[in-house]
Amino acid sequence: MLATAMVIFLFAFILVGISLLPQVLLPFSGVYFVIGSFLIFASLGILIINLTCDSRYYCLGLFN
């Protein structure tokens, strides 16, 4: 799950980076920014949930 969130996170950064191109080169670049921003928030949510669950298990000593 961590790897999936990281792949989504990198893909979102690529989309946001593409959105910085001028309108002449890439029409509708604002759409890439919106989609990229949504993916960044979604992947950060997955990462935060995953890290809190893992840290809880580590703190309780459930991983051997």
PDB file of N, CA, C and O in Angstrom, chain B, residues numbered from 101:
ATOM      1  N   MET B 101       0.825  -1.191   0.000  1.00  0.00           N
ATOM      2  CA  MET B 101       0.000   0.000   0.000  1.00  0.00           C
ATOM      3  C   MET B 101       0.871   1.256   0.000  1.00  0.00           C
ATOM      4  O   MET B 101       0.509   2.275  -0.589  1.00  0.00           O
ATOM      5  N   LEU B 102       1.999   1.172   0.654  1.00  0.00           N
ATOM      6  CA  LEU B 102       2.912   2.304   0.695  1.00  0.00           C
ATOM      7  C   LEU B 102       3.490   2.584  -0.689  1.00  0.00           C
ATOM      8  O   LEU B 102       3.619   3.740  -1.093  1.00  0.00           O
ATOM      9  N   ALA B 103       3.835   1.526  -1.406  1.00  0.00           N
ATOM     10  CA  ALA B 103       4.386   1.700  -2.751  1.00  0.00           C
ATOM     11  C   ALA B 103       3.337   2.273  -3.700  1.00  0.00           C
ATOM     12  O   ALA B 103       3.662   3.104  -4.548  1.00  0.00           O
ATOM     13  N   THR B 104       2.111   1.849  -3.570  1.00  0.00           N
ATOM     14  CA  THR B 104       1.040   2.378  -4.413  1.00  0.00           C
ATOM     15  C   THR B 104       0.836   3.861  -4.170  1.00  0.00           C
ATOM     16  O   THR B 104       0.663   4.631  -5.114  1.00  0.00           O
ATOM     17  N   ALA B 105       0.856   4.260  -2.913  1.00  0.00           N
ATOM     18  CA  ALA B 105       0.699   5.676  -2.590  1.00  0.00           C
ATOM     19  C   ALA B 105       1.856   6.497  -3.143  1.00  0.00           C
ATOM     20  O   ALA B 105       1.655   7.623  -3.598  1.00  0.00           O
ATOM     21  N   MET B 106       3.054   5.947  -3.108  1.00  0.00           N
ATOM     22  CA  MET B 106       4.210   6.674  -3.637  1.00  0.00           C
ATOM     23  C   MET B 106       4.132   6.807  -5.161  1.00  0.00           C
ATOM     24  O   MET B 106       4.503   7.845  -5.709  1.00  0.00           O
ATOM     25  N   VAL B 107       3.657   5.776  -5.841  1.00  0.00           N
ATOM     26  CA  VAL B 107       3.499   5.852  -7.298  1.00  0.00           C
ATOM     27  C   VAL B 107       2.455   6.901  -7.659  1.00  0.00           C
ATOM     28  O   VAL B 107       2.663   7.689  -8.582  1.00  0.00           O
ATOM     29  N   ILE B 108       1.340   6.919  -6.943  1.00  0.00           N
ATOM     30  CA  ILE B 108       0.303   7.931  -7.183  1.00  0.00           C
ATOM     31  C   ILE B 108       0.854   9.321  -6.907  1.00  0.00           C
ATOM     32  O   ILE B 108       0.570  10.263  -7.647  1.00  0.00           O
ATOM     33  N   PHE B 109       1.646   9.451  -5.837  1.00  0.00           N
ATOM     34  CA  PHE B 109       2.240  10.732  -5.462  1.00  0.00           C
ATOM     35  C   PHE B 109       3.170  11.239  -6.563  1.00  0.00           C
ATOM     36  O   PHE B 109       3.116  12.416  -6.920  1.00  0.00           O
ATOM     37  N   LEU B 110       4.018  10.371  -7.103  1.00  0.00           N
ATOM     38  CA  LEU B 110       4.932  10.777  -8.175  1.00  0.00           C
ATOM     39  C   LEU B 110       4.173  11.118  -9.456  1.00  0.00           C
ATOM     40  O   LEU B 110       4.513  12.083 -10.140  1.00  0.00           O
ATOM     41  N   PHE B 111       3.152  10.334  -9.781  1.00  0.00           N
ATOM     42  CA  PHE B 111       2.336  10.615 -10.961  1.00  0.00           C
ATOM     43  C   PHE B 111       1.638  11.966 -10.827  1.00  0.00           C
ATOM     44  O   PHE B 111       1.518  12.708 -11.802  1.00  0.00           O
ATOM     45  N   ALA B 112       1.182  12.280  -9.621  1.00  0.00           N
ATOM     46  CA  ALA B 112       0.525  13.565  -9.382  1.00  0.00           C
ATOM     47  C   ALA B 112       1.506  14.713  -9.551  1.00  0.00           C
ATOM     48  O   ALA B 112       1.152  15.749 -10.115  1.00  0.00           O
ATOM     49  N   PHE B 113       2.742  14.545  -9.068  1.00  0.00           N
ATOM     50  CA  PHE B 113       3.739  15.594  -9.254  1.00  0.00           C
ATOM     51  C   PHE B 113       4.061  15.808 -10.729  1.00  0.00           C
ATOM     52  O   PHE B 113       4.306  16.937 -11.154  1.00  0.00           O
ATOM     53  N   ILE B 114       4.061  14.738 -11.506  1.00  0.00           N
ATOM     54  CA  ILE B 114       4.290  14.872 -12.952  1.00  0.00           C
ATOM     55  C   ILE B 114       3.149  15.660 -13.589  1.00  0.00           C
ATOM     56  O   ILE B 114       3.389  16.536 -14.420  1.00  0.00           O
ATOM     57  N   LEU B 115       1.907  15.355 -13.206  1.00  0.00           N
ATOM     58  CA  LEU B 115       0.764  16.084 -13.760  1.00  0.00           C
ATOM     59  C   LEU B 115       0.804  17.558 -13.391  1.00  0.00           C
ATOM     60  O   LEU B 115       0.515  18.416 -14.225  1.00  0.00           O
ATOM     61  N   VAL B 116       1.162  17.858 -12.144  1.00  0.00           N
ATOM     62  CA  VAL B 116       1.242  19.259 -11.729  1.00  0.00           C
ATOM     63  C   VAL B 116       2.378  19.952 -12.467  1.00  0.00           C
ATOM     64  O   VAL B 116       2.247  21.116 -12.845  1.00  0.00           O
ATOM     65  N   GLY B 117       3.483  19.259 -12.676  1.00  0.00           N
ATOM     66  CA  GLY B 117       4.593  19.833 -13.434  1.00  0.00           C
ATOM     67  C   GLY B 117       4.215  20.108 -14.881  1.00  0.00           C
ATOM     68  O   GLY B 117       4.613  21.129 -15.443  1.00  0.00           O
ATOM     69  N   ILE B 118       3.453  19.208 -15.486  1.00  0.00           N
ATOM     70  CA  ILE B 118       2.991  19.417 -16.862  1.00  0.00           C
ATOM     71  C   ILE B 118       2.076  20.633 -16.933  1.00  0.00           C
ATOM     72  O   ILE B 118       2.068  21.352 -17.932  1.00  0.00           O
ATOM     73  N   SER B 119       1.313  20.860 -15.885  1.00  0.00           N
ATOM     74  CA  SER B 119       0.369  21.979 -15.907  1.00  0.00           C
ATOM     75  C   SER B 119       1.073  23.331 -15.917  1.00  0.00           C
ATOM     76  O   SER B 119       0.445  24.346 -16.218  1.00  0.00           O
ATOM     77  N   LEU B 120       2.356  23.364 -15.597  1.00  0.00           N
ATOM     78  CA  LEU B 120       3.098  24.624 -15.615  1.00  0.00           C
ATOM     79  C   LEU B 120       3.538  25.031 -17.018  1.00  0.00           C
ATOM     80  O   LEU B 120       4.052  26.133 -17.209  1.00  0.00           O
ATOM     81  N   LEU B 121       3.342  24.152 -18.002  1.00  0.00           N
ATOM     82  CA  LEU B 121       3.665  24.503 -19.387  1.00  0.00           C
ATOM     83  C   LEU B 121       2.700  25.573 -19.888  1.00  0.00           C
ATOM     84  O   LEU B 121       1.566  25.658 -19.417  1.00  0.00           O
ATOM     85  N   PRO B 122       3.145  26.389 -20.842  1.00  0.00           N
ATOM     86  CA  PRO B 122       2.246  27.427 -21.369  1.00  0.00           C
ATOM     87  C   PRO B 122       1.038  26.830 -22.097  1.00  0.00           C
ATOM     88  O   PRO B 122       1.071  25.688 -22.556  1.00  0.00           O
ATOM     89  N   GLN B 123      -0.009  27.619 -22.189  1.00  0.00           N
ATOM     90  CA  GLN B 123      -1.239  27.175 -22.853  1.00  0.00           C
ATOM     91  C   GLN B 123      -1.014  26.877 -24.333  1.00  0.00           C
ATOM     92  O   GLN B 123      -1.741  26.076 -24.920  1.00  0.00           O
ATOM     93  N   VAL B 124      -0.017  27.512 -24.937  1.00  0.00           N
ATOM     94  CA  VAL B 124       0.245  27.282 -26.361  1.00  0.00           C
ATOM     95  C   VAL B 124       0.729  25.849 -26.586  1.00  0.00           C
ATOM     96  O   VAL B 124       0.355  25.209 -27.569  1.00  0.00           O
ATOM     97  N   LEU B 125       1.557  25.352 -25.676  1.00  0.00           N
ATOM     98  CA  LEU B 125       2.087  23.998 -25.828  1.00  0.00           C
ATOM     99  C   LEU B 125       1.098  22.925 -25.395  1.00  0.00           C
ATOM    100  O   LEU B 125       1.035  21.851 -25.994  1.00  0.00           O
ATOM    101  N   LEU B 126       0.334  23.215 -24.360  1.00  0.00           N
ATOM    102  CA  LEU B 126      -0.558  22.201 -23.808  1.00  0.00           C
ATOM    103  C   LEU B 126      -1.899  22.827 -23.458  1.00  0.00           C
ATOM    104  O   LEU B 126      -2.021  23.478 -22.421  1.00  0.00           O
ATOM    105  N   PRO B 127      -2.913  22.640 -24.310  1.00  0.00           N
ATOM    106  CA  PRO B 127      -4.225  23.179 -23.968  1.00  0.00           C
ATOM    107  C   PRO B 127      -4.818  22.458 -22.758  1.00  0.00           C
ATOM    108  O   PRO B 127      -4.510  21.295 -22.499  1.00  0.00           O
ATOM    109  N   PHE B 128      -5.651  23.152 -22.042  1.00  0.00           N
ATOM    110  CA  PHE B 128      -6.333  22.622 -20.858  1.00  0.00           C
ATOM    111  C   PHE B 128      -5.347  22.168 -19.782  1.00  0.00           C
ATOM    112  O   PHE B 128      -5.570  21.152 -19.123  1.00  0.00           O
ATOM    113  N   SER B 129      -4.252  22.923 -19.602  1.00  0.00           N
ATOM    114  CA  SER B 129      -3.263  22.526 -18.599  1.00  0.00           C
ATOM    115  C   SER B 129      -3.800  22.700 -17.181  1.00  0.00           C
ATOM    116  O   SER B 129      -3.273  22.101 -16.244  1.00  0.00           O
ATOM    117  N   GLY B 130      -4.840  23.510 -17.014  1.00  0.00           N
ATOM    118  CA  GLY B 130      -5.439  23.661 -15.691  1.00  0.00           C
ATOM    119  C   GLY B 130      -6.071  22.376 -15.198  1.00  0.00           C
ATOM    120  O   GLY B 130      -6.119  22.119 -13.995  1.00  0.00           O
ATOM    121  N   VAL B 131      -6.557  21.569 -16.129  1.00  0.00           N
ATOM    122  CA  VAL B 131      -7.160  20.284 -15.761  1.00  0.00           C
ATOM    123  C   VAL B 131      -6.109  19.366 -15.144  1.00  0.00           C
ATOM    124  O   VAL B 131      -6.386  18.653 -14.180  1.00  0.00           O
ATOM    125  N   TYR B 132      -4.892  19.388 -15.712  1.00  0.00           N
ATOM    126  CA  TYR B 132      -3.817  18.565 -15.161  1.00  0.00           C
ATOM    127  C   TYR B 132      -3.476  19.001 -13.741  1.00  0.00           C
ATOM    128  O   TYR B 132      -3.163  18.167 -12.891  1.00  0.00           O
ATOM    129  N   PHE B 133      -3.535  20.305 -13.484  1.00  0.00           N
ATOM    130  CA  PHE B 133      -3.253  20.811 -12.140  1.00  0.00           C
ATOM    131  C   PHE B 133      -4.309  20.347 -11.148  1.00  0.00           C
ATOM    132  O   PHE B 133      -3.984  19.941 -10.032  1.00  0.00           O
ATOM    133  N   VAL B 134      -5.566  20.406 -11.552  1.00  0.00           N
ATOM    134  CA  VAL B 134      -6.657  19.991 -10.658  1.00  0.00           C
ATOM    135  C   VAL B 134      -6.575  18.494 -10.365  1.00  0.00           C
ATOM    136  O   VAL B 134      -6.689  18.077  -9.212  1.00  0.00           O
ATOM    137  N   ILE B 135      -6.379  17.693 -11.402  1.00  0.00           N
ATOM    138  CA  ILE B 135      -6.279  16.242 -11.204  1.00  0.00           C
ATOM    139  C   ILE B 135      -5.050  15.903 -10.369  1.00  0.00           C
ATOM    140  O   ILE B 135      -5.117  15.064  -9.471  1.00  0.00           O
ATOM    141  N   GLY B 136      -3.922  16.561 -10.668  1.00  0.00           N
ATOM    142  CA  GLY B 136      -2.701  16.320  -9.902  1.00  0.00           C
ATOM    143  C   GLY B 136      -2.855  16.698  -8.445  1.00  0.00           C
ATOM    144  O   GLY B 136      -2.382  15.983  -7.562  1.00  0.00           O
ATOM    145  N   SER B 137      -3.514  17.819  -8.185  1.00  0.00           N
ATOM    146  CA  SER B 137      -3.722  18.241  -6.797  1.00  0.00           C
ATOM    147  C   SER B 137      -4.602  17.250  -6.046  1.00  0.00           C
ATOM    148  O   SER B 137      -4.332  16.927  -4.889  1.00  0.00           O
ATOM    149  N   PHE B 138      -5.649  16.769  -6.700  1.00  0.00           N
ATOM    150  CA  PHE B 138      -6.510  15.766  -6.068  1.00  0.00           C
ATOM    151  C   PHE B 138      -5.732  14.496  -5.752  1.00  0.00           C
ATOM    152  O   PHE B 138      -5.883  13.919  -4.675  1.00  0.00           O
ATOM    153  N   LEU B 139      -4.896  14.062  -6.700  1.00  0.00           N
ATOM    154  CA  LEU B 139      -4.116  12.848  -6.469  1.00  0.00           C
ATOM    155  C   LEU B 139      -3.098  13.032  -5.352  1.00  0.00           C
ATOM    156  O   LEU B 139      -2.829  12.100  -4.594  1.00  0.00           O
ATOM    157  N   ILE B 140      -2.530  14.237  -5.250  1.00  0.00           N
ATOM    158  CA  ILE B 140      -1.581  14.500  -4.164  1.00  0.00           C
ATOM    159  C   ILE B 140      -2.280  14.386  -2.812  1.00  0.00           C
ATOM    160  O   ILE B 140      -1.755  13.751  -1.897  1.00  0.00           O
ATOM    161  N   PHE B 141      -3.452  14.992  -2.678  1.00  0.00           N
ATOM    162  CA  PHE B 141      -4.180  14.902  -1.410  1.00  0.00           C
ATOM    163  C   PHE B 141      -4.601  13.466  -1.105  1.00  0.00           C
ATOM    164  O   PHE B 141      -4.544  13.035   0.047  1.00  0.00           O
ATOM    165  N   ALA B 142      -5.019  12.728  -2.119  1.00  0.00           N
ATOM    166  CA  ALA B 142      -5.424  11.338  -1.899  1.00  0.00           C
ATOM    167  C   ALA B 142      -4.235  10.485  -1.469  1.00  0.00           C
ATOM    168  O   ALA B 142      -4.344   9.690  -0.535  1.00  0.00           O
ATOM    169  N   SER B 143      -3.105  10.647  -2.147  1.00  0.00           N
ATOM    170  CA  SER B 143      -1.939   9.833  -1.794  1.00  0.00           C
ATOM    171  C   SER B 143      -1.373  10.229  -0.438  1.00  0.00           C
ATOM    172  O   SER B 143      -0.898   9.368   0.301  1.00  0.00           O
ATOM    173  N   LEU B 144      -1.414  11.514  -0.094  1.00  0.00           N
ATOM    174  CA  LEU B 144      -0.959  11.919   1.238  1.00  0.00           C
ATOM    175  C   LEU B 144      -1.862  11.338   2.322  1.00  0.00           C
ATOM    176  O   LEU B 144      -1.385  10.953   3.389  1.00  0.00           O
ATOM    177  N   GLY B 145      -3.160  11.274   2.052  1.00  0.00           N
ATOM    178  CA  GLY B 145      -4.069  10.648   3.008  1.00  0.00           C
ATOM    179  C   GLY B 145      -3.760   9.174   3.201  1.00  0.00           C
ATOM    180  O   GLY B 145      -3.767   8.678   4.327  1.00  0.00           O
ATOM    181  N   ILE B 146      -3.488   8.470   2.105  1.00  0.00           N
ATOM    182  CA  ILE B 146      -3.122   7.054   2.197  1.00  0.00           C
ATOM    183  C   ILE B 146      -1.825   6.891   2.975  1.00  0.00           C
ATOM    184  O   ILE B 146      -1.711   6.000   3.817  1.00  0.00           O
ATOM    185  N   LEU B 147      -0.844   7.753   2.695  1.00  0.00           N
ATOM    186  CA  LEU B 147       0.435   7.666   3.401  1.00  0.00           C
ATOM    187  C   LEU B 147       0.282   7.940   4.890  1.00  0.00           C
ATOM    188  O   LEU B 147       0.877   7.244   5.712  1.00  0.00           O
ATOM    189  N   ILE B 148      -0.505   8.940   5.242  1.00  0.00           N
ATOM    190  CA  ILE B 148      -0.687   9.276   6.656  1.00  0.00           C
ATOM    191  C   ILE B 148      -1.397   8.144   7.394  1.00  0.00           C
ATOM    192  O   ILE B 148      -1.001   7.780   8.501  1.00  0.00           O
ATOM    193  N   ILE B 149      -2.440   7.589   6.788  1.00  0.00           N
ATOM    194  CA  ILE B 149      -3.147   6.469   7.420  1.00  0.00           C
ATOM    195  C   ILE B 149      -2.217   5.277   7.583  1.00  0.00           C
ATOM    196  O   ILE B 149      -2.209   4.629   8.629  1.00  0.00           O
ATOM    197  N   ASN B 150      -1.433   4.989   6.550  1.00  0.00           N
ATOM    198  CA  ASN B 150      -0.524   3.851   6.604  1.00  0.00           C
ATOM    199  C   ASN B 150       0.549   4.055   7.664  1.00  0.00           C
ATOM    200  O   ASN B 150       0.865   3.127   8.408  1.00  0.00           O
ATOM    201  N   LEU B 151       1.110   5.250   7.743  1.00  0.00           N
ATOM    202  CA  LEU B 151       2.162   5.508   8.724  1.00  0.00           C
ATOM    203  C   LEU B 151       1.634   5.485  10.150  1.00  0.00           C
ATOM    204  O   LEU B 151       2.321   5.011  11.055  1.00  0.00           O
ATOM    205  N   THR B 152       0.423   5.990  10.363  1.00  0.00           N
ATOM    206  CA  THR B 152      -0.122   5.959  11.724  1.00  0.00           C
ATOM    207  C   THR B 152      -0.451   4.534  12.154  1.00  0.00           C
ATOM    208  O   THR B 152      -0.234   4.169  13.310  1.00  0.00           O
ATOM    209  N   CYS B 153      -0.971   3.733  11.238  1.00  0.00           N
ATOM    210  CA  CYS B 153      -1.257   2.338  11.590  1.00  0.00           C
ATOM    211  C   CYS B 153       0.034   1.577  11.861  1.00  0.00           C
ATOM    212  O   CYS B 153       0.107   0.807  12.819  1.00  0.00           O
ATOM    213  N   ASP B 154       1.063   1.784  11.022  1.00  0.00           N
ATOM    214  CA  ASP B 154       2.333   1.100  11.235  1.00  0.00           C
ATOM    215  C   ASP B 154       2.996   1.548  12.524  1.00  0.00           C
ATOM    216  O   ASP B 154       3.542   0.721  13.254  1.00  0.00           O
ATOM    217  N   SER B 155       2.958   2.839  12.818  1.00  0.00           N
ATOM    218  CA  SER B 155       3.608   3.319  14.037  1.00  0.00           C
ATOM    219  C   SER B 155       2.887   2.798  15.279  1.00  0.00           C
ATOM    220  O   SER B 155       3.517   2.549  16.307  1.00  0.00           O
ATOM    221  N   ARG B 156       1.582   2.636  15.184  1.00  0.00           N
ATOM    222  CA  ARG B 156       0.832   2.085  16.312  1.00  0.00           C
ATOM    223  C   ARG B 156       1.264   0.651  16.578  1.00  0.00           C
ATOM    224  O   ARG B 156       1.435   0.258  17.732  1.00  0.00           O
ATOM    225  N   TYR B 157       1.442  -0.140  15.507  1.00  0.00           N
ATOM    226  CA  TYR B 157       1.892  -1.517  15.682  1.00  0.00           C
ATOM    227  C   TYR B 157       3.311  -1.571  16.229  1.00  0.00           C
ATOM    228  O   TYR B 157       3.625  -2.406  17.077  1.00  0.00           O
ATOM    229  N   TYR B 158       4.168  -0.674  15.738  1.00  0.00           N
ATOM    230  CA  TYR B 158       5.542  -0.655  16.239  1.00  0.00           C
ATOM    231  C   TYR B 158       5.589  -0.239  17.705  1.00  0.00           C
ATOM    232  O   TYR B 158       6.358  -0.801  18.484  1.00  0.00           O
ATOM    233  N   CYS B 159       4.780   0.733  18.081  1.00  0.00           N
ATOM    234  CA  CYS B 159       4.773   1.195  19.474  1.00  0.00           C
ATOM    235  C   CYS B 159       4.229   0.123  20.415  1.00  0.00           C
ATOM    236  O   CYS B 159       4.679   0.004  21.555  1.00  0.00           O
ATOM    237  N   LEU B 160       3.272  -0.646  19.942  1.00  0.00           N
ATOM    238  CA  LEU B 160       2.707  -1.703  20.784  1.00  0.00           C
ATOM    239  C   LEU B 160       3.563  -2.966  20.779  1.00  0.00           C
ATOM    240  O   LEU B 160       3.341  -3.872  21.583  1.00  0.00           O
ATOM    241  N   GLY B 161       4.534  -3.027  19.883  1.00  0.00           N
ATOM    242  CA  GLY B 161       5.416  -4.187  19.818  1.00  0.00           C
ATOM    243  C   GLY B 161       4.770  -5.398  19.182  1.00  0.00           C
ATOM    244  O   GLY B 161       5.116  -6.532  19.514  1.00  0.00           O
ATOM    245  N   LEU B 162       3.826  -5.173  18.260  1.00  0.00           N
ATOM    246  CA  LEU B 162       3.144  -6.297  17.623  1.00  0.00           C
ATOM    247  C   LEU B 162       3.954  -6.900  16.487  1.00  0.00           C
ATOM    248  O   LEU B 162       3.720  -8.045  16.100  1.00  0.00           O
ATOM    249  N   PHE B 163       4.913  -6.134  15.942  1.00  0.00           N
ATOM    250  CA  PHE B 163       5.789  -6.682  14.903  1.00  0.00           C
ATOM    251  C   PHE B 163       6.969  -7.360  15.575  1.00  0.00           C
ATOM    252  O   PHE B 163       7.635  -6.756  16.416  1.00  0.00           O
ATOM    253  N   ASN B 164       7.230  -8.588  15.219  1.00  0.00           N
ATOM    254  CA  ASN B 164       8.362  -9.302  15.827  1.00  0.00           C
ATOM    255  C   ASN B 164       9.487  -9.438  14.839  1.00  0.00           C
ATOM    256  O   ASN B 164      10.528 -10.010  15.163  1.00  0.00           O
TER     257      ASN B 164
END
